[in-house]
Amino acid sequence: MQKGIDLNKSDLIDAIASGADISKAAAGRALDTVVASITGALKEGDTVSLVGFGTFYVSERAARTGRNPATGQTIQIKGSKAPKFRAGKALKDGVN
């Protein structure tokens, strides 16, 4: 892979297929299953820890007061949940 080139889903499927010596279709299904499993766990309020890679978790955003930039009017912003990722040591070391 060249430096400065973004990795998209298709590129990731190609890398999984060649690394695991499986078809691209099987690699695509595997990737979709991993993403769906992580999404489902987060939706249930669980955390997903992949040792060495990192941890996916859900963060609560409190309700707050904001301002409409177009009118300057004060508005109420509802609380929400946001998915977050905390990189593991091996991932951090691999990047640096």
Secondary structure as GFF3:
##gff-version 3
##sequence-region A 1 96
A	DSSP	alpha_helix	9	20	.	.	.	ID=ss1
A	DSSP	alpha_helix	24	43	.	.	.	ID=ss2
A	DSSP	beta_strand	48	50	.	.	.	ID=ss3
A	DSSP	beta_strand	54	61	.	.	.	ID=ss4
A	DSSP	beta_strand	64	67	.	.	.	ID=ss5
A	DSSP	beta_strand	74	77	.	.	.	ID=ss6
A	DSSP	beta_strand	80	87	.	.	.	ID=ss7
A	DSSP	alpha_helix	89	95	.	.	.	ID=ss8
###
